[in-house]
Amino acid sequence: MANAPWAEIREKFQAALALSRVELQKNPEKEPYKSKYGARALLEEVKALLGPAPEDEEERPPADDGAGAAALGPPGDAAEAEGPGARQALRLAVVEFQLGLNHIDTEELSAGEEHLAKCLRLLRARRLSRGCVSLYIQAQNNLGILWSEREEIETAQAYLESSEALYNQYMKEIGSPPLDPTEHFLPEEEKLTEQERSKRFEKVYTHNLYYLAQVYQHMEMFEKAAHYCHSTLKRQLEHNAYQPMEWAINAATLSQFYINKLCFMEARHCLSAANVIFGQIGKIPSTEDTPEAEGDVPELYHQRKGEIARCWIKYCLMLMQNAQLSMQDNIGELDLDKQSELRALRKKELDEEESIRKKAVQFGTGELCDAISAVEEKVRYLRPLDFEEARELFLLGQHYVLEAKEFFQIDGYVTDHIEVVQDHSSLFKVLAFFETDMERRCKMHKRRIAMLEPLIVDLNPQYYLLVNRQIQFEIAHAYYDMMDLKVAIADKLRDPDSHIVKKINNLNKSALKYYQLFLDSLRDPNKVFPEHIGEDVLRPAMLAKFRVARLYGKIITADPKKELENLATSLEHYRFIVDYCEKHPEAAQEIEVELELSKEMVSLLPTKMERFRTKMALT
């Protein structure tokens, strides 16, 4: 080691750390990295004062370095970093680590990578020792992040999995809290307590799990990503090392994974925890994990609140839709036998809640756990089996719709606002499935139309083509459902009056209008309908053709000539479906039921039309 006084070296290192922590916005506008460059100069001075690395460390071959460490075996020497050579190598490794972070912060990634790799080489032989393990894991974590940002995900994965393996090996074989890297430049009397060391080391490991969750997400290993995300969130609460806004949004996002897996109990727990932790914003003291500006960003606060509300909407909607799928017959109506079967299964589902599943996902302990449970208890996670149960979920979803719309307004958040309104419409649609009173069902569809129609008035179809199509199709379907319900109501009457007939025809006309708008949006600039319909719109296009065919057949008219014209138009659309599926067999798989009915109508309608012609000729 160089002859410079140890106190001078320590002082320079601490000054470098202080400069490193200066926020970029506090630097001059023309010199955004001024503090970083100042820190780097001091670190280089410290490195020079420490002197060259011991020979055995300096000449260690590069093959020992890098992601090859993923195949972690017992290190060559797990002894403590004792003796002048070992201590010097360790202190140099700390400086190399800080230089690596410094270069990454100033966007000099290659230089940053070199310093971090040098840090690993200096530590490799003693990486399992109390003095080295935390620093080694942190260096690997940062290399994992660096390679992830370069889109080299497998390299990132290797570094991060190596860190995880090293943590597990250390805890199994040694277990006592290791030294924090900063301690190697502190006088003995300023060394950390065992409790503080443990807290910092656990935080390093939590970061490791957090980065692994992101890597697995990127690799589309969604089960693994969710597992690591859940572990991260749980550990952050256990060690009180979290930022409420970020924690809450991550928990709410995780709920969407569980929803897609139909694990509604786990999703509900994540969302309830998100609500409780989000409620802590501004109420808990700031820590190093809490950005200073958190309390000063009302816009971000309201945005995150709106995003969590949207996750709740999806929860309510998916749970109701899943119940509908479980109980509907082949024409989409409530099947009473299926409903009875699900009632019998409910006790089994309730028993399941008290078993392993709940313990496996539980966040927090003590008062926090109680607060989360209090939110959970107000929300069902079992599929609703009747209107009252469905209405309970609907009202919760509608509450969050209003909350989400407070931030995601049409001015500035067009797409988000429309998606929230579409979800609101879907909540009404699925609630209507549980309603037995046909007039009330009609009113629900009417509410859907009232909220959807204004959306497309000001939307430019050129910029919002897909959104326009979605809304046109949805409005058409709402009118279609209303017409079907009005026909069913009329069928129960002995002599439907002209008012009811007019109402049915008006609903029919409105449905036709919006289906036609949707179909016209598929035409090319020369107004020609495509010979080959894109895969993304194939099913809705075929459904629209089928429903247009059916709607023309449902128009009520006393004029035989008009009725014949309507039947001819109906036949034309049924024929289109049959002909298209013959030319494009893959389309048949998309609309099997509708295709069979279309074939049937193509064979029946010509006979019916011939009878009409004969009747007209006789009169």
C-alpha positions as CSV (number, residue, x, y, z in Angstrom):
1,M,0.0,0.0,0.0
2,A,1.1,3.6,-0.7
3,N,2.5,5.6,2.1
4,A,-0.3,8.2,2.2
5,P,-2.0,8.6,5.6
6,W,-5.0,6.3,5.9
7,A,-7.1,9.3,7.2
8,E,-6.4,11.3,4.0
9,I,-7.5,8.3,1.8
10,R,-10.7,7.9,3.9
11,E,-11.5,11.6,3.7
12,K,-11.1,11.7,-0.1
13,F,-13.3,8.6,-0.5
14,Q,-16.1,10.0,1.7
15,A,-15.9,13.3,-0.3
16,A,-16.3,11.3,-3.5
17,L,-19.3,9.6,-2.1
18,A,-20.9,12.9,-1.1
19,L,-20.4,14.3,-4.6
20,S,-21.8,11.2,-6.1
21,R,-25.0,11.7,-4.2
22,V,-25.6,15.2,-5.5
23,E,-28.7,15.2,-7.7
24,L,-28.1,16.0,-11.3
25,Q,-30.6,18.9,-11.3
26,K,-28.5,20.6,-8.7
27,N,-25.6,20.9,-11.2
28,P,-25.2,23.8,-13.6
29,E,-27.5,23.4,-16.7
30,K,-24.5,23.4,-19.0
31,E,-22.5,20.9,-16.8
32,P,-25.1,18.3,-15.7
33,Y,-22.4,15.8,-14.7
34,K,-20.1,18.3,-12.9
35,S,-20.5,16.6,-9.5
36,K,-20.1,13.2,-11.0
37,Y,-16.8,14.2,-12.7
38,G,-15.6,15.7,-9.4
39,A,-16.4,12.4,-7.6
40,R,-14.6,10.5,-10.4
41,A,-11.4,12.6,-10.0
42,L,-11.4,12.0,-6.2
43,L,-11.9,8.2,-6.7
44,E,-9.0,8.1,-9.2
45,E,-6.9,9.9,-6.5
46,V,-7.9,7.4,-3.9
47,K,-7.0,4.5,-6.3
48,A,-3.6,6.0,-6.9
49,L,-3.0,6.5,-3.2
50,L,-3.9,2.9,-2.5
51,G,-1.3,1.7,-5.0
52,P,-1.4,-1.2,-7.4
53,A,-3.4,-4.3,-6.8
54,P,-1.5,-7.3,-5.2
55,E,0.2,-9.3,-7.9
56,D,-2.0,-12.4,-7.6
57,E,-5.2,-10.4,-7.9
58,E,-4.0,-8.2,-10.8
59,E,-2.9,-11.1,-12.9
60,R,-6.0,-13.1,-12.4
61,P,-7.1,-14.3,-15.9
62,P,-10.3,-12.6,-17.4
63,A,-11.9,-16.1,-17.7
64,D,-12.7,-15.9,-14.0
65,D,-14.7,-12.8,-14.6
66,G,-18.1,-12.0,-15.9
67,A,-21.3,-14.1,-16.3
68,G,-19.3,-17.3,-16.0
69,A,-19.7,-16.8,-12.3
70,A,-23.3,-18.0,-12.7
71,A,-22.0,-21.5,-12.3
72,L,-21.2,-20.8,-8.7
73,G,-19.0,-23.4,-6.9
74,P,-17.1,-23.2,-3.7
75,P,-14.7,-20.3,-3.9
76,G,-11.0,-21.0,-3.8
77,D,-10.6,-19.2,-0.5
78,A,-13.6,-18.1,1.6
79,A,-11.4,-16.7,4.3
80,E,-11.9,-13.2,5.7
81,A,-10.1,-10.4,3.9
82,E,-7.1,-10.3,6.3
83,G,-3.6,-9.2,5.8
84,P,-2.4,-6.1,3.9
85,G,-2.7,-7.7,0.4
86,A,-6.3,-8.9,0.9
87,R,-7.4,-5.6,2.5
88,Q,-5.8,-3.6,-0.2
89,A,-7.5,-5.7,-2.9
90,L,-10.8,-5.2,-1.2
91,R,-10.5,-1.5,-0.9
92,L,-9.4,-1.2,-4.5
93,A,-12.5,-3.3,-5.4
94,V,-14.7,-0.8,-3.6
95,V,-13.1,2.1,-5.6
96,E,-13.5,0.1,-8.9
97,F,-17.2,-0.4,-8.0
98,Q,-17.8,3.3,-7.3
99,L,-16.0,4.2,-10.5
100,G,-18.1,1.7,-12.4
101,L,-21.3,3.3,-11.0
102,N,-19.9,6.8,-11.8
103,H,-19.3,6.0,-15.5
104,I,-22.7,4.4,-15.8
105,D,-24.3,7.5,-14.3
106,T,-22.5,9.6,-16.9
107,E,-23.7,7.2,-19.7
108,E,-20.2,5.8,-20.4
109,L,-21.4,2.2,-20.2
110,S,-18.3,0.4,-21.6
111,A,-16.0,2.1,-19.1
112,G,-18.5,1.4,-16.3
113,E,-18.6,-2.3,-17.4
114,E,-14.7,-2.4,-17.2
115,H,-14.6,-1.1,-13.7
116,L,-17.3,-3.4,-12.4
117,A,-15.6,-6.4,-14.1
118,K,-12.3,-5.3,-12.4
119,C,-14.1,-5.2,-9.1
120,L,-15.3,-8.8,-9.6
121,R,-11.7,-10.0,-10.5
122,L,-10.3,-8.4,-7.3
123,L,-12.9,-10.1,-5.1
124,R,-13.5,-13.4,-6.9
125,A,-11.3,-15.7,-4.6
126,R,-12.9,-14.3,-1.5
127,R,-16.4,-13.5,-2.7
128,L,-18.0,-15.7,0.0
129,S,-16.3,-13.8,2.9
130,R,-18.1,-11.4,5.2
131,G,-16.1,-8.5,3.8
132,C,-16.6,-9.2,0.1
133,V,-20.0,-10.9,-0.5
134,S,-22.2,-7.8,-0.4
135,L,-19.9,-5.8,-2.8
136,Y,-19.6,-8.8,-5.1
137,I,-23.4,-9.2,-5.4
138,Q,-23.9,-5.4,-5.9
139,A,-21.3,-5.4,-8.7
140,Q,-23.0,-8.3,-10.4
141,N,-26.5,-6.7,-10.0
142,N,-25.2,-3.6,-11.7
143,L,-23.7,-5.6,-14.5
144,G,-27.0,-7.4,-14.9
145,I,-28.8,-4.0,-15.2
146,L,-26.2,-2.8,-17.7
147,W,-26.6,-5.8,-20.0
148,S,-30.3,-5.7,-19.7
149,E,-30.3,-2.1,-21.0
150,R,-28.2,-3.3,-23.9
151,E,-31.0,-5.9,-24.6
152,E,-28.5,-8.7,-23.9
153,I,-31.0,-10.4,-21.6
154,E,-29.4,-13.8,-21.2
155,T,-26.1,-12.2,-20.1
156,A,-28.1,-10.1,-17.6
157,Q,-29.9,-13.2,-16.4
158,A,-26.6,-15.0,-15.8
159,Y,-25.2,-12.2,-13.6
160,L,-28.4,-11.8,-11.6
161,E,-28.9,-15.5,-11.1
162,S,-25.2,-15.7,-10.0
163,S,-26.0,-13.1,-7.3
164,E,-29.0,-15.0,-6.1
165,A,-27.0,-18.2,-5.8
166,L,-24.2,-16.4,-3.9
167,Y,-26.7,-14.9,-1.5
168,N,-28.3,-18.2,-0.8
169,Q,-24.9,-20.0,-0.4
170,Y,-23.7,-17.3,2.0
171,M,-26.8,-17.4,4.1
172,K,-26.6,-21.2,4.3
173,E,-22.9,-21.5,5.0
174,I,-22.1,-18.4,7.0
175,G,-25.3,-16.4,7.8
176,S,-24.0,-13.6,9.9
177,P,-24.5,-10.1,8.5
178,P,-21.7,-9.1,6.1
179,L,-19.9,-5.8,6.0
180,D,-21.3,-3.1,3.8
181,P,-18.9,-1.9,1.1
182,T,-18.8,1.7,2.6
183,E,-17.4,0.3,5.9
184,H,-14.0,-0.5,4.3
185,F,-13.3,3.3,4.4
186,L,-14.7,4.0,7.8
187,P,-12.7,4.2,11.1
188,E,-13.4,1.4,13.6
189,E,-15.7,3.5,15.8
190,E,-18.0,4.4,12.9
191,K,-18.5,0.8,11.7
192,L,-22.2,-0.3,11.3
193,T,-24.1,-2.3,13.8
194,E,-25.0,-5.9,13.0
195,Q,-28.6,-4.9,12.7
196,E,-27.8,-2.2,10.1
197,R,-25.5,-4.5,8.2
198,S,-28.3,-7.1,8.0
199,K,-30.8,-4.5,6.8
200,R,-28.4,-3.3,4.1
201,F,-27.5,-6.8,2.9
202,E,-31.2,-7.8,2.7
203,K,-31.9,-4.7,0.7
204,V,-29.1,-5.7,-1.8
205,Y,-30.8,-9.1,-2.2
206,T,-34.2,-7.5,-2.5
207,H,-32.9,-5.4,-5.4
208,N,-31.4,-8.6,-6.9
209,L,-34.9,-10.2,-6.9
210,Y,-36.5,-7.1,-8.3
211,Y,-34.1,-7.0,-11.3
212,L,-34.6,-10.8,-11.8
213,A,-38.4,-10.2,-12.0
214,Q,-37.8,-7.6,-14.8
215,V,-35.5,-9.9,-16.7
216,Y,-37.9,-12.9,-16.5
217,Q,-40.8,-10.5,-17.6
218,H,-38.6,-9.5,-20.6
219,M,-38.0,-13.1,-21.4
220,E,-41.8,-13.8,-21.2
221,M,-41.2,-16.2,-18.3
222,F,-44.3,-14.8,-16.7
223,E,-44.8,-17.3,-13.9
224,K,-41.2,-16.8,-12.7
225,A,-41.5,-13.0,-13.1
226,A,-44.6,-12.9,-11.0
227,H,-43.0,-15.1,-8.3
228,Y,-39.9,-12.8,-8.1
229,C,-42.1,-9.7,-8.1
230,H,-44.2,-11.1,-5.3
231,S,-41.1,-12.0,-3.3
232,T,-39.6,-8.5,-3.8
233,L,-42.8,-6.8,-2.6
234,K,-43.0,-9.0,0.4
235,R,-39.4,-8.4,1.4
236,Q,-39.7,-4.7,0.9
237,L,-42.6,-4.6,3.5
238,E,-40.7,-7.0,5.9
239,H,-37.6,-4.8,5.9
240,N,-39.5,-1.5,5.7
241,A,-37.6,-0.6,2.6
242,Y,-40.1,0.7,0.1
243,Q,-41.6,3.8,-1.5
244,P,-45.4,3.7,-1.1
245,M,-46.3,5.0,-4.5
246,E,-44.0,2.6,-6.4
247,W,-44.8,-0.3,-4.1
248,A,-48.6,0.2,-4.6
249,I,-48.4,0.4,-8.4
250,N,-46.2,-2.7,-8.6
251,A,-48.6,-4.7,-6.4
252,A,-51.5,-3.5,-8.5
253,T,-49.7,-4.5,-11.7
254,L,-48.9,-7.9,-10.2
255,S,-52.7,-8.3,-9.6
256,Q,-53.2,-8.3,-13.4
257,F,-51.0,-11.4,-13.7
258,Y,-53.2,-13.2,-11.1
259,I,-56.4,-12.0,-12.8
260,N,-55.3,-13.5,-16.2
261,K,-54.5,-16.8,-14.4
262,L,-58.0,-16.6,-12.8
263,C,-56.4,-16.5,-9.3
264,F,-58.9,-13.9,-8.0
265,M,-58.1,-14.3,-4.3
266,E,-54.4,-13.5,-5.0
267,A,-55.4,-10.6,-7.2
268,R,-57.7,-9.2,-4.6
269,H,-54.9,-9.4,-2.0
270,C,-52.5,-7.5,-4.2
271,L,-55.0,-4.8,-4.9
272,S,-56.1,-4.5,-1.3
273,A,-52.4,-4.2,-0.3
274,A,-51.9,-1.6,-3.0
275,N,-54.8,0.5,-1.6
276,V,-53.4,0.3,2.0
277,I,-49.8,1.2,1.1
278,F,-50.9,3.9,-1.3
279,G,-52.8,5.4,1.6
280,Q,-49.4,5.8,3.4
281,I,-48.2,8.5,1.0
282,G,-47.4,11.6,2.9
283,K,-48.0,9.9,6.3
284,I,-44.7,8.0,6.8
285,P,-41.3,9.7,7.3
286,S,-39.0,10.0,4.3
287,T,-36.2,7.5,4.0
288,E,-33.4,7.0,1.5
289,D,-35.9,4.9,-0.5
290,T,-38.4,7.8,-0.8
291,P,-37.8,10.4,-3.5
292,E,-37.7,13.8,-2.0
293,A,-40.3,15.1,-4.5
294,E,-42.9,12.4,-3.8
295,G,-45.1,14.7,-1.8
296,D,-44.7,17.5,-4.3
297,V,-46.0,15.7,-7.4
298,P,-49.8,15.8,-7.3
299,E,-50.1,14.9,-11.0
300,L,-48.1,11.7,-10.5
301,Y,-50.1,11.0,-7.4
302,H,-53.4,11.2,-9.2
303,Q,-52.1,9.3,-12.2
304,R,-51.0,6.4,-10.0
305,K,-54.3,6.5,-8.1
306,G,-56.1,6.3,-11.5
307,E,-53.9,3.4,-12.6
308,I,-54.6,1.4,-9.4
309,A,-58.3,2.2,-10.0
310,R,-58.1,0.7,-13.5
311,C,-56.6,-2.5,-12.1
312,W,-59.6,-2.8,-9.7
313,I,-61.9,-2.3,-12.7
314,K,-60.3,-5.2,-14.5
315,Y,-60.6,-7.3,-11.4
316,C,-64.4,-6.7,-11.1
317,L,-64.9,-7.1,-14.9
318,M,-62.9,-10.3,-15.3
319,L,-64.5,-11.9,-12.2
320,M,-68.0,-11.2,-13.5
321,Q,-67.1,-12.3,-17.1
322,N,-65.6,-15.5,-15.8
323,A,-68.8,-16.2,-13.9
324,Q,-70.8,-15.5,-17.1
325,L,-68.7,-17.9,-19.1
326,S,-69.2,-20.6,-16.4
327,M,-72.9,-20.3,-16.4
328,Q,-74.1,-19.5,-19.9
329,D,-75.6,-21.9,-22.4
330,N,-74.8,-22.1,-26.1
331,I,-76.8,-18.9,-27.0
332,G,-75.2,-16.9,-24.2
333,E,-78.2,-17.0,-21.7
334,L,-78.1,-18.1,-18.0
335,D,-78.1,-21.9,-17.7
336,L,-79.8,-22.8,-14.4
337,D,-78.2,-26.3,-14.1
338,K,-74.7,-24.8,-14.4
339,Q,-75.7,-22.2,-11.8
340,S,-76.7,-25.0,-9.4
341,E,-73.5,-26.9,-10.0
342,L,-71.4,-23.8,-9.2
343,R,-73.4,-23.2,-6.0
344,A,-72.5,-26.7,-4.8
345,L,-68.8,-26.0,-5.6
346,R,-68.8,-22.8,-3.5
347,K,-68.1,-24.5,-0.1
348,K,-65.0,-26.2,-1.6
349,E,-63.8,-22.8,-2.8
350,L,-64.4,-21.2,0.6
351,D,-62.4,-24.0,2.3
352,E,-59.6,-23.4,-0.1
353,E,-59.3,-19.8,1.1
354,E,-58.4,-20.9,4.6
355,S,-55.7,-23.3,3.4
356,I,-52.2,-22.8,1.9
357,R,-53.2,-20.4,-0.8
358,K,-53.9,-17.4,1.4
359,K,-50.7,-17.9,3.5
360,A,-48.7,-18.1,0.3
361,V,-49.6,-14.6,-0.9
362,Q,-50.0,-12.7,2.4
363,F,-48.3,-9.3,2.5
364,G,-47.3,-7.6,5.8
365,T,-47.7,-8.6,9.4
366,G,-49.4,-7.2,12.5
367,E,-51.4,-4.0,12.0
368,L,-50.5,-3.8,8.3
369,C,-51.8,-7.3,7.7
370,D,-55.0,-6.4,9.6
371,A,-55.5,-3.3,7.5
372,I,-55.1,-5.2,4.2
373,S,-57.5,-7.9,5.5
374,A,-60.1,-5.2,6.3
375,V,-60.0,-4.0,2.7
376,E,-60.2,-7.6,1.4
377,E,-63.2,-8.5,3.5
378,K,-65.3,-5.9,1.7
379,V,-64.6,-7.5,-1.8
380,R,-65.7,-10.9,-3.0
381,Y,-63.2,-13.1,-4.8
382,L,-65.6,-16.0,-5.6
383,R,-67.5,-15.9,-8.9
384,P,-70.9,-14.2,-8.5
385,L,-73.8,-16.6,-8.9
386,D,-76.8,-14.3,-9.1
387,F,-77.8,-10.7,-9.8
388,E,-77.2,-9.4,-6.3
389,E,-73.7,-10.8,-6.0
390,A,-72.9,-9.5,-9.5
391,R,-74.3,-6.1,-8.7
392,E,-72.0,-5.8,-5.7
393,L,-69.0,-6.3,-8.0
394,F,-70.5,-4.0,-10.6
395,L,-70.9,-1.1,-8.0
396,L,-67.3,-1.6,-6.9
397,G,-66.1,-1.5,-10.5
398,Q,-68.2,1.6,-11.2
399,H,-66.8,3.4,-8.1
400,Y,-63.3,2.8,-9.6
401,V,-64.4,3.9,-13.1
402,L,-65.3,7.3,-11.6
403,E,-62.0,7.4,-9.8
404,A,-60.0,6.5,-12.9
405,K,-61.9,9.1,-15.0
406,E,-60.9,11.9,-12.6
407,F,-57.3,11.6,-14.0
408,F,-57.8,10.0,-17.4
409,Q,-59.9,12.6,-19.0
410,I,-60.7,12.9,-22.7
411,D,-58.5,16.0,-23.0
412,G,-55.0,14.7,-22.9
413,Y,-55.6,11.0,-22.3
414,V,-57.9,10.1,-25.2
415,T,-57.0,6.4,-25.5
416,D,-56.9,5.8,-21.7
417,H,-60.2,7.6,-21.2
418,I,-61.9,5.6,-23.9
419,E,-60.6,2.3,-22.5
420,V,-62.1,3.2,-19.1
421,V,-65.4,4.0,-20.7
422,Q,-65.3,0.8,-22.6
423,D,-64.7,-1.1,-19.4
424,H,-67.6,0.7,-17.8
425,S,-69.8,-0.4,-20.8
426,S,-68.6,-4.0,-20.4
427,L,-69.5,-3.9,-16.7
428,F,-73.1,-3.0,-17.7
429,K,-73.1,-5.6,-20.4
430,V,-72.1,-8.5,-18.0
431,L,-74.4,-7.2,-15.3
432,A,-77.3,-7.5,-17.8
433,F,-76.5,-11.2,-18.2
434,F,-77.5,-11.7,-14.5
435,E,-80.6,-9.6,-14.8
436,T,-83.9,-11.6,-15.4
437,D,-86.1,-8.6,-16.1
438,M,-85.9,-7.9,-19.8
439,E,-87.0,-4.2,-19.5
440,R,-84.2,-3.6,-17.0
441,R,-81.7,-5.4,-19.3
442,C,-82.7,-3.1,-22.1
443,K,-82.0,-0.1,-19.9
444,M,-78.5,-1.3,-19.1
445,H,-77.7,-1.6,-22.8
446,K,-79.2,1.8,-23.3
447,R,-76.8,3.2,-20.7
448,R,-73.9,1.6,-22.6
449,I,-75.0,3.3,-25.8
450,A,-75.4,6.6,-24.1
451,M,-71.7,6.5,-22.8
452,L,-70.2,5.1,-26.1
453,E,-71.9,7.2,-28.8
454,P,-70.4,10.6,-27.7
455,L,-66.9,9.1,-27.9
456,I,-66.8,8.7,-31.6
457,V,-68.3,12.1,-32.5
458,D,-65.0,14.0,-32.2
459,L,-62.6,11.1,-32.9
460,N,-60.6,11.4,-36.1
461,P,-61.0,8.0,-37.8
462,Q,-57.6,8.5,-39.5
463,Y,-55.7,8.6,-36.2
464,Y,-58.1,6.5,-34.1
465,L,-59.1,3.9,-36.6
466,L,-58.9,0.8,-34.3
467,V,-60.6,2.6,-31.4
468,N,-63.4,3.8,-33.8
469,R,-63.9,0.3,-35.0
470,Q,-64.1,-1.1,-31.5
471,I,-66.7,1.4,-30.4
472,Q,-68.8,1.1,-33.6
473,F,-68.9,-2.7,-33.2
474,E,-69.8,-2.4,-29.5
475,I,-72.5,0.2,-30.1
476,A,-73.9,-2.0,-32.9
477,H,-73.9,-5.0,-30.6
478,A,-75.7,-3.0,-27.8
479,Y,-78.5,-2.0,-30.2
480,Y,-78.6,-5.6,-31.5
481,D,-79.1,-7.0,-27.9
482,M,-81.8,-4.4,-27.2
483,M,-83.6,-5.3,-30.4
484,D,-83.5,-9.0,-29.4
485,L,-84.9,-8.2,-26.0
486,K,-87.7,-6.0,-27.4
487,V,-88.6,-8.8,-29.8
488,A,-88.7,-11.3,-26.9
489,I,-91.0,-8.8,-24.9
490,A,-93.2,-8.4,-28.0
491,D,-93.5,-12.1,-28.4
492,K,-95.1,-12.4,-25.0
493,L,-97.8,-9.9,-25.9
494,R,-100.9,-11.1,-27.7
495,D,-101.1,-8.1,-30.0
496,P,-97.9,-5.8,-30.1
497,D,-99.0,-2.3,-30.8
498,S,-97.4,0.0,-33.5
499,H,-95.3,1.7,-30.9
500,I,-93.5,-1.5,-30.0
501,V,-93.0,-2.4,-33.8
502,K,-91.6,1.0,-34.4
503,K,-89.2,0.7,-31.5
504,I,-88.0,-2.7,-32.7
505,N,-87.4,-1.3,-36.2
506,N,-85.6,1.7,-34.9
507,L,-83.3,-0.4,-32.9
508,N,-82.7,-2.6,-35.9
509,K,-81.9,0.4,-38.1
510,S,-79.4,1.7,-35.5
511,A,-77.7,-1.6,-35.2
512,L,-77.4,-1.9,-39.0
513,K,-76.0,1.6,-39.2
514,Y,-73.1,0.9,-36.8
515,Y,-72.4,-2.5,-38.2
516,Q,-72.2,-1.0,-41.6
517,L,-69.9,1.8,-40.3
518,F,-67.6,-0.9,-38.9
519,L,-67.6,-2.9,-42.2
520,D,-67.1,0.3,-44.3
521,S,-64.0,1.0,-42.2
522,L,-62.4,-2.2,-43.6
523,R,-62.7,-0.9,-47.2
524,D,-59.6,0.4,-49.1
525,P,-59.3,4.0,-50.3
526,N,-61.3,3.1,-53.4
527,K,-64.2,1.9,-51.2
528,V,-63.6,-1.8,-52.2
529,F,-64.2,-4.4,-49.5
530,P,-61.0,-6.6,-49.1
531,E,-60.8,-10.0,-50.7
532,H,-58.7,-11.2,-47.7
533,I,-59.7,-9.8,-44.3
534,G,-56.8,-9.3,-41.8
535,E,-56.5,-11.8,-39.0
536,D,-57.0,-9.1,-36.4
537,V,-60.4,-8.1,-37.6
538,L,-61.5,-11.4,-39.2
539,R,-63.9,-12.6,-36.4
540,P,-65.6,-9.2,-35.8
541,A,-66.0,-8.7,-39.6
542,M,-67.6,-12.1,-40.0
543,L,-69.8,-11.5,-36.9
544,A,-70.9,-8.1,-38.3
545,K,-71.8,-9.7,-41.7
546,F,-73.8,-12.4,-39.8
547,R,-75.7,-10.0,-37.7
548,V,-76.4,-7.7,-40.6
549,A,-77.9,-10.7,-42.4
550,R,-80.0,-11.5,-39.3
551,L,-81.1,-7.9,-38.8
552,Y,-82.4,-7.6,-42.3
553,G,-84.4,-10.7,-41.7
554,K,-85.9,-9.2,-38.5
555,I,-87.2,-5.9,-40.0
556,I,-91.0,-5.8,-39.5
557,T,-92.9,-4.5,-42.5
558,A,-96.4,-4.8,-44.0
559,D,-95.0,-4.3,-47.5
560,P,-94.3,-7.7,-49.2
561,K,-92.1,-6.1,-51.8
562,K,-90.0,-4.5,-49.1
563,E,-89.8,-7.7,-47.2
564,L,-88.6,-9.5,-50.3
565,E,-85.8,-6.9,-50.7
566,N,-84.8,-7.4,-47.1
567,L,-84.7,-11.2,-47.5
568,A,-82.5,-10.8,-50.6
569,T,-80.1,-8.5,-48.7
570,S,-80.1,-11.0,-45.8
571,L,-79.3,-13.9,-48.2
572,E,-76.5,-11.8,-49.8
573,H,-74.7,-11.4,-46.4
574,Y,-75.2,-15.1,-45.5
575,R,-73.7,-16.1,-48.9
576,F,-70.7,-13.8,-48.3
577,I,-69.9,-15.7,-45.1
578,V,-70.3,-19.2,-46.7
579,D,-68.3,-18.2,-49.8
580,Y,-65.5,-16.5,-47.9
581,C,-65.1,-19.5,-45.6
582,E,-64.9,-21.8,-48.6
583,K,-62.1,-19.7,-50.1
584,H,-60.3,-19.2,-46.8
585,P,-60.8,-22.3,-44.6
586,E,-59.0,-20.7,-41.7
587,A,-61.9,-18.3,-41.3
588,A,-64.3,-21.2,-40.6
589,Q,-62.6,-21.9,-37.3
590,E,-63.3,-18.3,-36.1
591,I,-67.1,-18.5,-36.6
592,E,-68.1,-22.2,-36.5
593,V,-71.6,-21.7,-35.1
594,E,-72.4,-18.7,-37.3
595,L,-71.1,-20.5,-40.4
596,E,-73.4,-23.5,-39.8
597,L,-76.4,-21.1,-39.4
598,S,-75.4,-19.2,-42.5
599,K,-75.2,-22.4,-44.6
600,E,-78.7,-23.3,-43.3
601,M,-80.1,-19.9,-44.2
602,V,-78.5,-20.0,-47.7
603,S,-80.4,-23.2,-48.3
604,L,-83.7,-22.1,-46.7
605,L,-84.1,-18.4,-47.8
606,P,-84.4,-19.0,-51.6
607,T,-87.4,-21.3,-51.0
608,K,-88.9,-18.7,-48.6
609,M,-88.3,-15.9,-51.2
610,E,-89.9,-18.0,-54.0
611,R,-93.1,-18.4,-51.8
612,F,-93.2,-14.7,-51.4
613,R,-93.0,-14.1,-55.1
614,T,-95.8,-16.6,-55.7
615,K,-97.9,-14.9,-53.1
616,M,-97.2,-11.5,-54.5
617,A,-98.1,-12.7,-58.0
618,L,-101.5,-14.1,-56.8
619,T,-102.4,-10.8,-55.1
